[in-house]
Structures are given as structure tokens and as C-alpha cells.
Amino acid sequence: MTEIAFYSAVLNPIGSTAKLIGKIVAQQRRVRVLTPDAAATAELGRVLWEIPAEGFVPHVTLASPHLAHTPVVIDHAVTHDGAADVLINLSLAPPPFFARFERLFEIIGQDEMLASAGRERWKFYKDRGYALSHTVMR
């Protein structure tokens, strides 16, 4: 069953996600990031050229011909057919494909709308019997 960890009150969700991706890739794991829209997909892709400071993290979108050979997939499309160990959700709804992953990280910003959507996702997963953990990032 998928392990689900919530990180709430995150000051900079994109920057925090980039740091988390760096840690996951360093463990030789594959990552899928679901973003809320094309702008967030592009922003996270840009930030991954800067964070982590140790170097560039290879990443692509779902449309890339290099999809099968790249450890990080960032996209706002609500589909995922490829392999990945870890899912990071930046969108407002539970990803319909989350149960295929070993781990799911829910990254929730400080805005009240984001917090409210995060509480709804918490309830969604809890009602389905998933074990949840929660860390407040202040």
C-alpha cells in the first residue's frame, strides 16, 4: 500500500519540491511530479537547473521521447503509464494513479485555498485506509 506523507505550510512549494526531488534521485529512485498547470510544470523544470546546488537533475515531461530513460517526470497531465517509485503531488486533487507508487508526497503551500484542498486530500486518503504522516514546515 502506498505510503503517504503530507508537508503543509510550505513557504515555497516549487523550491521545496526541487530539493526533495534531488534527495530522491540521489537514492536512485524514479519520480513523477504532478503539477497543477503548464506554468508550474515549466517553473519546476527551470528550478531543477538550479536546485539542488550540487548539479542538474535530469527531467522531462510526459511527451518527451526520453521518458523511459529519465529519472524525473514533471507534468500537469493527469495520467501516468511509466515506471516511477515516488509521486509528488502539487495539484489540488488526489492523483487518480497514486496507488501505483510506493510513496506519495503531498506538498501544500501556505495559501488557505491550498490548505483547504490539502485537508480534503487528507480525508480522501484516510477514508480509503491509507496510513498518513504529516509535517508542518514552518
DRENTORKOL-3810 file (N, C-alpha, C; in nm, 4 decimals):
REM DRENTORKOL-3810
@n.u->0.0850; n.v->-0.1179; n.w->0.0000; ca.u->0.0000; ca.v->0.0000; ca.w->0.0000; c.u->0.0900; c.v->0.1248; c.w->0.0000
@n.u->0.0502; n.v->0.2236; n.w->-0.0718; ca.u->0.1261; ca.v->0.3479; ca.w->-0.0858; c.u->0.1428; c.v->0.4188; c.w->0.0490
@n.u->0.2656; n.v->0.4580; n.w->0.0798; ca.u->0.2926; ca.v->0.5406; ca.w->0.1983; c.u->0.2711; c.v->0.6862; c.w->0.1581
@n.u->0.1934; n.v->0.7600; n.w->0.2389; ca.u->0.1594; ca.v->0.8977; ca.w->0.2031; c.u->0.2066; c.v->0.9928; c.w->0.3123
@n.u->0.2859; n.v->1.0927; n.w->0.2708; ca.u->0.3376; ca.v->1.1934; ca.w->0.3635; c.u->0.2923; c.v->1.3313; c.w->0.3181
@n.u->0.2314; n.v->1.4048; n.w->0.4097; ca.u->0.1884; ca.v->1.5418; ca.w->0.3833; c.u->0.2901; c.v->1.6390; c.w->0.4428
@n.u->0.3249; n.v->1.7403; n.w->0.3653; ca.u->0.4064; ca.v->1.8521; ca.w->0.4123; c.u->0.3228; c.v->1.9777; c.w->0.3905
@n.u->0.2818; n.v->2.0413; n.w->0.4997; ca.u->0.1929; ca.v->2.1574; ca.w->0.4880; c.u->0.2626; c.v->2.2853; c.w->0.5326
@n.u->0.1991; n.v->2.3973; n.w->0.4992; ca.u->0.2509; ca.v->2.5310; ca.w->0.5294; c.u->0.3883; c.v->2.5522; c.w->0.4668
@n.u->0.4087; n.v->2.4958; n.w->0.3493; ca.u->0.5363; ca.v->2.5065; ca.w->0.2791; c.u->0.5460; c.v->2.6456; c.w->0.2174
@n.u->0.6499; n.v->2.7184; n.w->0.2535; ca.u->0.6686; ca.v->2.8560; ca.w->0.2072; c.u->0.6881; c.v->2.8633; c.w->0.0553
@n.u->0.7698; n.v->2.7739; n.w->0.0005; ca.u->0.7994; ca.v->2.7737; ca.w->-0.1424; c.u->0.7822; c.v->2.6310; c.w->-0.1955
@n.u->0.6605; n.v->2.5920; n.w->-0.2346; ca.u->0.6369; ca.v->2.4542; ca.w->-0.2788; c.u->0.7254; c.v->2.4094; c.w->-0.3958
@n.u->0.7500; n.v->2.4969; n.w->-0.4914; ca.u->0.8328; ca.v->2.4584; ca.w->-0.6068; c.u->0.9774; c.v->2.4347; c.w->-0.5630
@n.u->1.0339; n.v->2.5253; n.w->-0.4861; ca.u->1.1713; ca.v->2.5087; ca.w->-0.4382; c.u->1.1858; c.v->2.3877; c.w->-0.3471
@n.u->1.0896; n.v->2.3673; n.w->-0.2587; ca.u->1.0931; ca.v->2.2517; ca.w->-0.1690; c.u->1.0805; c.v->2.1217; c.w->-0.2470
@n.u->0.9980; n.v->2.1215; n.w->-0.3502; ca.u->0.9825; ca.v->2.0028; ca.w->-0.4341; c.u->1.1127; c.v->1.9727; c.w->-0.5072
@n.u->1.1796; n.v->2.0756; n.w->-0.5564; ca.u->1.3074; ca.v->2.0550; ca.w->-0.6259; c.u->1.4104; c.v->1.9925; c.w->-0.5316
@n.u->1.4160; n.v->2.0386; n.w->-0.4089; ca.u->1.5099; ca.v->1.9806; ca.w->-0.3109; c.u->1.4741; c.v->1.8355; c.w->-0.2817
@n.u->1.3467; n.v->1.8074; n.w->-0.2659; ca.u->1.3011; ca.v->1.6707; ca.w->-0.2407; c.u->1.3347; c.v->1.5802; c.w->-0.3592
@n.u->1.3145; n.v->1.6285; n.w->-0.4803; ca.u->1.3488; ca.v->1.5509; ca.w->-0.6000; c.u->1.4972; c.v->1.5155; c.w->-0.5987
@n.u->1.5822; n.v->1.6116; n.w->-0.5649; ca.u->1.7259; ca.v->1.5861; ca.w->-0.5593; c.u->1.7604; c.v->1.4737; c.w->-0.4628
@n.u->1.6957; n.v->1.4734; n.w->-0.3475; ca.u->1.7200; ca.v->1.3681; ca.w->-0.2481; c.u->1.6725; c.v->1.2320; c.w->-0.2991
@n.u->1.5571; n.v->1.2298; n.w->-0.3626; ca.u->1.5014; ca.v->1.1035; ca.w->-0.4121; c.u->1.5874; c.v->1.0467; c.w->-0.5245
@n.u->1.6298; n.v->1.1313; n.w->-0.6166; ca.u->1.7132; ca.v->1.0868; ca.w->-0.7283; c.u->1.8486; c.v->1.0377; c.w->-0.6767
@n.u->1.9019; n.v->1.1005; n.w->-0.5734; ca.u->2.0282; ca.v->1.0549; ca.w->-0.5146; c.u->2.0170; c.v->0.9133; c.w->-0.4590
@n.u->1.8950; n.v->0.8708; n.w->-0.4279; ca.u->1.8697; ca.v->0.7344; ca.w->-0.3795; c.u->1.8427; c.v->0.6382; c.w->-0.4952
@n.u->1.8674; n.v->0.6835; n.w->-0.6185; ca.u->1.8478; ca.v->0.6029; ca.w->-0.7390; c.u->1.7013; c.v->0.5629; c.w->-0.7609
@n.u->1.6107; n.v->0.6510; n.w->-0.7252; ca.u->1.4677; ca.v->0.6236; ca.w->-0.7426; c.u->1.4120; c.v->0.7116; c.w->-0.8536
@n.u->1.3002; n.v->0.6687; n.w->-0.9115; ca.u->1.2336; ca.v->0.7441; ca.w->-1.0174; c.u->1.1192; c.v->0.8243; c.w->-0.9554
@n.u->1.0972; n.v->0.9450; n.w->-1.0092; ca.u->0.9998; ca.v->1.0382; ca.w->-0.9522; c.u->0.9048; c.v->1.0888; c.w->-1.0595
@n.u->0.7788; n.v->1.0943; n.w->-1.0241; ca.u->0.6771; ca.v->1.1601; ca.w->-1.1084; c.u->0.6205; c.v->1.2744; c.w->-1.0275
@n.u->0.6205; n.v->1.3941; n.w->-1.0827; ca.u->0.5630; ca.v->1.5108; ca.w->-1.0160; c.u->0.4395; c.v->1.5534; c.w->-1.0950
@n.u->0.3271; n.v->1.5613; n.w->-1.0243; ca.u->0.2040; ca.v->1.6124; ca.w->-1.0840; c.u->0.1894; c.v->1.7584; c.w->-1.0425
@n.u->0.1935; n.v->1.8476; n.w->-1.1402; ca.u->0.1795; ca.v->1.9904; ca.w->-1.1145; c.u->0.0367; c.v->2.0342; c.w->-1.1474
@n.u->-0.0045; n.v->2.1515; n.w->-1.0983; ca.u->-0.1419; ca.v->2.1960; ca.w->-1.1249; c.u->-0.1657; c.v->2.2478; c.w->-1.2670
@n.u->-0.0589; n.v->2.2924; n.w->-1.3345; ca.u->-0.0777; ca.v->2.3515; ca.w->-1.4672; c.u->0.0552; c.v->2.3608; c.w->-1.5412
@n.u->0.0480; n.v->2.4038; n.w->-1.6678; ca.u->0.1674; ca.v->2.4132; ca.w->-1.7521; c.u->0.2696; c.v->2.5115; c.w->-1.6963
@n.u->0.2231; n.v->2.6206; n.w->-1.6370; ca.u->0.3156; ca.v->2.7200; ca.w->-1.5803; c.u->0.3972; c.v->2.6597; c.w->-1.4666
@n.u->0.3331; n.v->2.5828; n.w->-1.3796; ca.u->0.4042; ca.v->2.5193; ca.w->-1.2682; c.u->0.5000; c.v->2.4118; c.w->-1.3194
@n.u->0.4603; n.v->2.3398; n.w->-1.4245; ca.u->0.5490; ca.v->2.2402; ca.w->-1.4852; c.u->0.6760; c.v->2.3085; c.w->-1.5347
@n.u->0.6590; n.v->2.4187; n.w->-1.6077; ca.u->0.7737; ca.v->2.4926; ca.w->-1.6615; c.u->0.8588; c.v->2.5518; c.w->-1.5502
@n.u->0.7956; n.v->2.6063; n.w->-1.4470; ca.u->0.8712; ca.v->2.6665; ca.w->-1.3371; c.u->0.9549; c.v->2.5620; c.w->-1.2636
@n.u->0.8962; n.v->2.4472; n.w->-1.2342; ca.u->0.9724; ca.v->2.3429; ca.w->-1.1651; c.u->1.0868; c.v->2.2937; c.w->-1.2531
@n.u->1.0629; n.v->2.2800; n.w->-1.3817; ca.u->1.1697; ca.v->2.2416; ca.w->-1.4730; c.u->1.2842; c.v->2.3410; c.w->-1.4712
@n.u->1.2509; n.v->2.4694; n.w->-1.4665; ca.u->1.3542; ca.v->2.5736; ca.w->-1.4602; c.u->1.4309; c.v->2.5670; c.w->-1.3293
@n.u->1.3597; n.v->2.5492; n.w->-1.2197; ca.u->1.4233; ca.v->2.5453; ca.w->-1.0874; c.u->1.5159; c.v->2.4241; c.w->-1.0750
@n.u->1.4824; n.v->2.3140; n.w->-1.1404; ca.u->1.5684; ca.v->2.1954; ca.w->-1.1323; c.u->1.7041; c.v->2.2150; c.w->-1.2002
@n.u->1.7210; n.v->2.3246; n.w->-1.2734; ca.u->1.8533; ca.v->2.3588; ca.w->-1.3267; c.u->1.9379; c.v->2.4245; c.w->-1.2178
@n.u->1.8738; n.v->2.4716; n.w->-1.1090; ca.u->1.9433; ca.v->2.5450; ca.w->-1.0030; c.u->1.9489; c.v->2.4688; c.w->-0.8704
@n.u->1.8473; n.v->2.3891; n.w->-0.8428; ca.u->1.8365; ca.v->2.3181; ca.w->-0.7158; c.u->1.8234; c.v->2.1702; c.w->-0.7476
@n.u->1.8987; n.v->2.0832; n.w->-0.6860; ca.u->1.9938; ca.v->2.1090; ca.w->-0.5791; c.u->2.1210; c.v->2.1764; c.w->-0.6316
@n.u->2.1892; n.v->2.2415; n.w->-0.5414; ca.u->2.3083; ca.v->2.3181; ca.w->-0.5777; c.u->2.4205; c.v->2.2289; c.w->-0.6324
@n.u->2.4178; n.v->2.0988; n.w->-0.6012; ca.u->2.5228; ca.v->2.0062; ca.w->-0.6448; c.u->2.5190; c.v->1.9795; c.w->-0.7950
@n.u->2.4092; n.v->2.0115; n.w->-0.8615; ca.u->2.4055; ca.v->1.9884; ca.w->-1.0048; c.u->2.2657; c.v->1.9693; c.w->-1.0604
@n.u->2.2599; n.v->1.9631; n.w->-1.1893; ca.u->2.1367; ca.v->1.9486; ca.w->-1.2648; c.u->2.0733; c.v->1.8115; c.w->-1.2412
@n.u->1.9405; n.v->1.8084; n.w->-1.2267; ca.u->1.8653; ca.v->1.6835; ca.w->-1.2147; c.u->1.7945; c.v->1.6593; c.w->-1.3478
@n.u->1.8275; n.v->1.5490; n.w->-1.4175; ca.u->1.7620; ca.v->1.5208; ca.w->-1.5452; c.u->1.6112; c.v->1.5050; c.w->-1.5271
@n.u->1.5346; n.v->1.5725; n.w->-1.6118; ca.u->1.3893; ca.v->1.5656; ca.w->-1.6024; c.u->1.3273; c.v->1.5917; c.w->-1.7394
@n.u->1.2063; n.v->1.5374; n.w->-1.7578; ca.u->1.1330; ca.v->1.5529; ca.w->-1.8829; c.u->0.9847; c.v->1.5641; c.w->-1.8513
@n.u->0.9070; n.v->1.5950; n.w->-1.9543; ca.u->0.7611; ca.v->1.5892; ca.w->-1.9438; c.u->0.7153; c.v->1.4560; c.w->-2.0043
@n.u->0.5874; n.v->1.4272; n.w->-1.9909; ca.u->0.5338; ca.v->1.3015; ca.w->-2.0432; c.u->0.5479; c.v->1.2888; c.w->-2.1946
@n.u->0.5562; n.v->1.4002; n.w->-2.2645; ca.u->0.5651; ca.v->1.3969; ca.w->-2.4112; c.u->0.7062; c.v->1.3707; c.w->-2.4626
@n.u->0.8040; n.v->1.3652; n.w->-2.3755; ca.u->0.9427; ca.v->1.3512; ca.w->-2.4187; c.u->0.9734; c.v->1.2128; c.w->-2.4756
@n.u->1.0534; n.v->1.2076; n.w->-2.5812; ca.u->1.0968; ca.v->1.0775; ca.w->-2.6328; c.u->1.1972; c.v->1.0098; c.w->-2.5384
@n.u->1.2477; n.v->1.0829; n.w->-2.4400; ca.u->1.3449; ca.v->1.0296; ca.w->-2.3442; c.u->1.2799; c.v->0.9844; c.w->-2.2133
@n.u->1.1500; n.v->0.9769; n.w->-2.2136; ca.u->1.0732; ca.v->0.9441; ca.w->-2.0935; c.u->1.1235; c.v->0.8182; c.w->-2.0229
@n.u->1.1453; n.v->0.7130; n.w->-2.0939; ca.u->1.1831; ca.v->0.5848; ca.w->-2.0333; c.u->1.3221; c.v->0.5870; c.w->-1.9704
@n.u->1.4045; n.v->0.6839; n.w->-2.0086; ca.u->1.5428; ca.v->0.6864; ca.w->-1.9618; c.u->1.5737; c.v->0.8016; c.w->-1.8674
@n.u->1.4723; n.v->0.8728; n.w->-1.8227; ca.u->1.4934; ca.v->0.9906; ca.w->-1.7390; c.u->1.4303; c.v->0.9669; c.w->-1.6020
@n.u->1.5037; n.v->0.9951; n.w->-1.4932; ca.u->1.4545; ca.v->0.9611; ca.w->-1.3592; c.u->1.3416; c.v->1.0485; c.w->-1.3060
@n.u->1.3205; n.v->1.1665; n.w->-1.3663; ca.u->1.2190; ca.v->1.2581; ca.w->-1.3145; c.u->1.1252; c.v->1.2997; c.w->-1.4276
@n.u->0.9955; n.v->1.2817; n.w->-1.4034; ca.u->0.8933; ca.v->1.3230; ca.w->-1.4994; c.u->0.8061; c.v->1.4277; c.w->-1.4311
@n.u->0.7989; n.v->1.5456; n.w->-1.4918; ca.u->0.7193; ca.v->1.6563; ca.w->-1.4393; c.u->0.6129; c.v->1.6890; c.w->-1.5424
@n.u->0.4876; n.v->1.6864; n.w->-1.4996; ca.u->0.3820; ca.v->1.7183; ca.w->-1.5950; c.u->0.2529; c.v->1.7486; c.w->-1.5200
@n.u->0.1649; n.v->1.8232; n.w->-1.5871; ca.u->0.0343; ca.v->1.8556; ca.w->-1.5288; c.u->-0.0747; c.v->1.7630; c.w->-1.5829
@n.u->-0.0407; n.v->1.6748; n.w->-1.6763; ca.u->-0.1377; ca.v->1.5786; ca.w->-1.7288; c.u->-0.1728; c.v->1.4782; c.w->-1.6191
@n.u->-0.2988; n.v->1.4483; n.w->-1.6065; ca.u->-0.3473; ca.v->1.3600; ca.w->-1.5001; c.u->-0.3464; c.v->1.2147; c.w->-1.5487
@n.u->-0.2328; n.v->1.1752; n.w->-1.6056; ca.u->-0.2105; ca.v->1.0372; ca.w->-1.6483; c.u->-0.0675; c.v->1.0004; c.w->-1.6144
@n.u->-0.0424; n.v->0.8713; n.w->-1.6051; ca.u->0.0951; ca.v->0.8243; ca.w->-1.5882; c.u->0.0989; c.v->0.6756; c.w->-1.6184
@n.u->0.1723; n.v->0.6393; n.w->-1.7228; ca.u->0.1831; ca.v->0.4995; ca.w->-1.7606; c.u->0.3210; c.v->0.4424; c.w->-1.7330
@n.u->0.4199; n.v->0.5270; n.w->-1.7141; ca.u->0.5570; ca.v->0.4805; ca.w->-1.6980; c.u->0.5896; c.v->0.4342; c.w->-1.5576
@n.u->0.7125; n.v->0.3895; n.w->-1.5437; ca.u->0.7601; ca.v->0.3437; ca.w->-1.4133; c.u->0.8007; c.v->0.4629; c.w->-1.3271
@n.u->0.7772; n.v->0.4512; n.w->-1.1994; ca.u->0.8230; ca.v->0.5504; ca.w->-1.1015; c.u->0.8014; c.v->0.4927; c.w->-0.9634
@n.u->0.8878; n.v->0.5304; n.w->-0.8718; ca.u->0.8779; ca.v->0.4826; ca.w->-0.7341; c.u->0.8022; c.v->0.5811; c.w->-0.6458
@n.u->0.8248; n.v->0.7093; n.w->-0.6744; ca.u->0.7748; ca.v->0.8152; ca.w->-0.5875; c.u->0.6916; c.v->0.9136; c.w->-0.6689
@n.u->0.5792; n.v->0.9529; n.w->-0.6113; ca.u->0.4921; ca.v->1.0532; ca.w->-0.6717; c.u->0.4892; c.v->1.1741; c.w->-0.5798
@n.u->0.5072; n.v->1.2921; n.w->-0.6368; ca.u->0.4941; ca.v->1.4174; ca.w->-0.5628; c.u->0.3757; c.v->1.4914; c.w->-0.6225
@n.u->0.2801; n.v->1.5265; n.w->-0.5381; ca.u->0.1597; ca.v->1.5941; ca.w->-0.5854; c.u->0.1601; c.v->1.7408; c.w->-0.5447
@n.u->0.1542; n.v->1.8274; n.w->-0.6458; ca.u->0.1403; ca.v->1.9711; ca.w->-0.6231; c.u->0.0026; c.v->2.0199; c.w->-0.6670
@n.u->-0.0793; n.v->1.9297; n.w->-0.7195; ca.u->-0.2119; ca.v->1.9690; ca.w->-0.7673; c.u->-0.3121; c.v->1.9695; c.w->-0.6523
@n.u->-0.4316; n.v->2.0175; n.w->-0.6804; ca.u->-0.5334; ca.v->2.0323; ca.w->-0.5763; c.u->-0.6139; c.v->1.9055; c.w->-0.5492
@n.u->-0.6057; n.v->1.8074; n.w->-0.6380; ca.u->-0.6849; ca.v->1.6852; ca.w->-0.6226; c.u->-0.5934; c.v->1.5644; c.w->-0.6069
@n.u->-0.6445; n.v->1.4569; n.w->-0.5497; ca.u->-0.5650; ca.v->1.3338; ca.w->-0.5432; c.u->-0.5387; c.v->1.2816; c.w->-0.6846
@n.u->-0.4157; n.v->1.2474; n.w->-0.7169; ca.u->-0.3880; ca.v->1.1916; ca.w->-0.8497; c.u->-0.4594; c.v->1.0576; c.w->-0.8655
@n.u->-0.5288; n.v->1.0358; n.w->-0.9768; ca.u->-0.6031; ca.v->0.9110; ca.w->-0.9931; c.u->-0.5130; c.v->0.7880; c.w->-1.0003
@n.u->-0.3844; n.v->0.8066; n.w->-1.0257; ca.u->-0.2906; ca.v->0.6953; ca.w->-1.0421; c.u->-0.1979; c.v->0.6772; c.w->-0.9207
@n.u->-0.2260; n.v->0.7424; n.w->-0.8077; ca.u->-0.1337; ca.v->0.7426; ca.w->-0.6936; c.u->-0.1061; c.v->0.6047; c.w->-0.6357
@n.u->-0.2012; n.v->0.5131; n.w->-0.6424; ca.u->-0.1867; ca.v->0.3823; ca.w->-0.5773; c.u->-0.0810; c.v->0.2947; c.w->-0.6431
@n.u->-0.0329; n.v->0.3317; n.w->-0.7612; ca.u->0.0725; ca.v->0.2542; ca.w->-0.8272; c.u->0.2118; c.v->0.2852; c.w->-0.7738
@n.u->0.2227; n.v->0.3850; n.w->-0.6881; ca.u->0.3521; ca.v->0.4294; ca.w->-0.6387; c.u->0.3770; c.v->0.3783; c.w->-0.4967
@n.u->0.5040; n.v->0.3575; n.w->-0.4644; ca.u->0.5401; ca.v->0.3159; ca.w->-0.3289; c.u->0.5188; c.v->0.4294; c.w->-0.2295
@n.u->0.5551; n.v->0.5516; n.w->-0.2706; ca.u->0.5457; ca.v->0.6682; ca.w->-0.1838; c.u->0.4755; c.v->0.7809; c.w->-0.2563
@n.u->0.4007; n.v->0.8586; n.w->-0.1794; ca.u->0.3360; ca.v->0.9797; ca.w->-0.2299; c.u->0.3665; c.v->1.0916; c.w->-0.1321
@n.u->0.4192; n.v->1.2014; n.w->-0.1836; ca.u->0.4413; ca.v->1.3220; ca.w->-0.1039; c.u->0.3412; c.v->1.4270; c.w->-0.1498
@n.u->0.2635; n.v->1.4768; n.w->-0.0570; ca.u->0.1692; ca.v->1.5859; ca.w->-0.0820; c.u->0.2351; c.v->1.7143; c.w->-0.0305
@n.u->0.2646; n.v->1.8073; n.w->-0.1199; ca.u->0.3292; ca.v->1.9334; ca.w->-0.0841; c.u->0.2230; c.v->2.0425; c.w->-0.0877
@n.u->0.1994; n.v->2.1062; n.w->0.0276; ca.u->0.0900; ca.v->2.2021; ca.w->0.0403; c.u->0.1447; c.v->2.3381; c.w->0.0823
@n.u->0.1176; n.v->2.4389; n.w->0.0015; ca.u->0.1622; ca.v->2.5747; ca.w->0.0304; c.u->0.0841; c.v->2.6395; c.w->0.1438
@n.u->0.1171; n.v->2.7647; n.w->0.1731; ca.u->0.0600; ca.v->2.8358; ca.w->0.2871; c.u->-0.0746; c.v->2.9010; c.w->0.2585
@n.u->-0.1094; n.v->2.9198; n.w->0.1334; ca.u->-0.2357; ca.v->2.9818; ca.w->0.0967; c.u->-0.3527; c.v->2.9002; c.w->0.1519
@n.u->-0.4576; n.v->2.9675; n.w->0.1990; ca.u->-0.5719; ca.v->2.8984; ca.w->0.2588; c.u->-0.6430; c.v->2.8065; c.w->0.1594
@n.u->-0.6517; n.v->2.8461; n.w->0.0332; ca.u->-0.7135; ca.v->2.7599; ca.w->-0.0674; c.u->-0.6349; c.v->2.6294; c.w->-0.0808
@n.u->-0.5014; n.v->2.6389; n.w->-0.0811; ca.u->-0.4170; ca.v->2.5198; ca.w->-0.0907; c.u->-0.4310; c.v->2.4332; c.w->0.0337
@n.u->-0.4366; n.v->2.4975; n.w->0.1499; ca.u->-0.4521; ca.v->2.4239; ca.w->0.2763; c.u->-0.5859; c.v->2.3513; c.w->0.2802
@n.u->-0.6914; n.v->2.4171; n.w->0.2363; ca.u->-0.8234; ca.v->2.3556; ca.w->0.2345; c.u->-0.8264; c.v->2.2346; c.w->0.1411
@n.u->-0.7676; n.v->2.2489; n.w->0.0226; ca.u->-0.7607; ca.v->2.1370; ca.w->-0.0716; c.u->-0.6770; c.v->2.0239; c.w->-0.0129
@n.u->-0.5716; n.v->2.0591; n.w->0.0609; ca.u->-0.4885; ca.v->1.9583; ca.w->0.1259; c.u->-0.5657; c.v->1.8800; c.w->0.2308
@n.u->-0.6486; n.v->1.9503; n.w->0.3071; ca.u->-0.7308; ca.v->1.8812; ca.w->0.4073; c.u->-0.8291; c.v->1.7857; c.w->0.3407
@n.u->-0.8828; n.v->1.8233; n.w->0.2254; ca.u->-0.9735; ca.v->1.7353; ca.w->0.1506; c.u->-0.9000; c.v->1.6106; c.w->0.1009
@n.u->-0.7758; n.v->1.6280; n.w->0.0539; ca.u->-0.6987; ca.v->1.5119; ca.w->0.0089; c.u->-0.6655; c.v->1.4203; c.w->0.1263
@n.u->-0.6321; n.v->1.4793; n.w->0.2417; ca.u->-0.6057; ca.v->1.4005; ca.w->0.3625; c.u->-0.7266; c.v->1.3115; c.w->0.3918
@n.u->-0.8452; n.v->1.3713; n.w->0.3914; ca.u->-0.9687; ca.v->1.2969; ca.w->0.4194; c.u->-0.9895; c.v->1.1874; c.w->0.3148
@n.u->-0.9656; n.v->1.2185; n.w->0.1886; ca.u->-0.9814; ca.v->1.1214; ca.w->0.0800; c.u->-0.8960; c.v->0.9974; c.w->0.1054
@n.u->-0.7668; n.v->1.0176; n.w->0.1349; ca.u->-0.6768; ca.v->0.9045; ca.w->0.1564; c.u->-0.7114; c.v->0.8292; c.w->0.2855
@n.u->-0.7421; n.v->0.9037; n.w->0.3898; ca.u->-0.7743; ca.v->0.8416; ca.w->0.5189; c.u->-0.9001; c.v->0.7549; c.w->0.5085
@n.u->-1.0015; n.v->0.8049; n.w->0.4383; ca.u->-1.1252; ca.v->0.7295; ca.w->0.4201; c.u->-1.1026; c.v->0.5981; c.w->0.3450
@n.u->-0.9918; n.v->0.5895; n.w->0.2720; ca.u->-0.9602; ca.v->0.4683; ca.w->0.1966; c.u->-0.8595; c.v->0.3794; c.w->0.2687
@n.u->-0.8262; n.v->0.4148; n.w->0.3920; ca.u->-0.7432; ca.v->0.3295; ca.w->0.4758; c.u->-0.5931; c.v->0.3447; c.w->0.4618
@n.u->-0.5474; n.v->0.4504; n.w->0.3964; ca.u->-0.4033; ca.v->0.4709; ca.w->0.3816; c.u->-0.3443; c.v->0.5271; c.w->0.5104
@n.u->-0.2239; n.v->0.4808; n.w->0.5449; ca.u->-0.1509; ca.v->0.5358; ca.w->0.6592; c.u->-0.0923; c.v->0.6697; c.w->0.6160
@n.u->-0.1141; n.v->0.7715; n.w->0.6971; ca.u->-0.0714; ca.v->0.9068; ca.w->0.6621; c.u->0.0233; c.v->0.9612; c.w->0.7674
@n.u->0.1187; n.v->1.0433; n.w->0.7228; ca.u->0.2016; ca.v->1.1184; ca.w->0.8158; c.u->0.1923; c.v->1.2659; c.w->0.7758
@n.u->0.2207; n.v->1.3536; n.w->0.8713; ca.u->0.2055; ca.v->1.4973; ca.w->0.8468; c.u->0.3181; c.v->1.5729; c.w->0.9151
@n.u->0.3791; n.v->1.6625; n.w->0.8395; ca.u->0.4832; ca.v->1.7507; ca.w->0.8929; c.u->0.4480; c.v->1.8935; c.w->0.8541
@n.u->0.4481; n.v->1.9820; n.w->0.9517; ca.u->0.4254; ca.v->2.1247; ca.w->0.9269; c.u->0.5621; c.v->2.1878; c.w->0.9022
@n.u->0.5771; n.v->2.2539; n.w->0.7899; ca.u->0.7052; ca.v->2.3154; ca.w->0.7512; c.u->0.7040; c.v->2.4637; c.w->0.7853
@n.u->0.7392; n.v->2.4978; n.w->0.9052; ca.u->0.7434; ca.v->2.6397; ca.w->0.9447; c.u->0.8831; c.v->2.6866; c.w->0.9623
END
